Amino acid sequence: MLFRLHQLARRLWPLRRACLALVLVSAVMLMFFTLSETPAAPSRGLRLSLLFTLWMLLLYSFIHVFQRIPSPVLPALPWWERARQRVYLWCYYLLAVCVLVAALLLVNVSLKLWLL
């Protein structure tokens, strides 16, 4: 699983600067919509710029986190080194699950805000 995420992050590597630029542009749009907002009803532009900012931040962080993954555990290593590497790999697996949960939550929020 980690190797597939690593391959995907490597393929998306050229998009990292575009993601960061789009985060900045959408954050500026978010500030503009926030300042020009009436308290009675939030505008659709505010919701869309917030969602776009969150999606681009998730993509940017995914690209950077899974760019370098730990090496597999080799059987020739001493047992404490294998244990340390296994713990390190499990931390990356946990991080992958957290990214998946964040993406699913973002999909849920996106659908709720889009349909409002």
Steps between C-alpha positions, in 0.01 A plus 500: 500500500775745589683433176187586298453821696867577442461442124195726490680771696798476262270541198331800662830664599496753210161627624622599845578862413173538315318363805672749726427788262135395480485483880624858521259623231203324656598627848498855364160434343385354830605817683325714239177304529524505879541877512217561253266254668165579653440319827154381394601260222845376405574529131570209269837652409607490865412133529667407171820688576516336844456155347753566227753622756454189712529264200816666373654491849420130526655431161809706581553326832443157341767571239753605763427233759515201268788626288745306715389182669706281730686206354363148550616294795796283404546162673878540523472788748522451877170449676494849662559664162221291344270593787585868459437488126169316551384767743603766248307320223194464720511873570491560124209257466320692774576823317357353179182403684477852647534652152227266375271594788569870439418456131174319582404770749580762240281319247220497757540871575527578128174325425323670788626847409443449129139395548413790733 
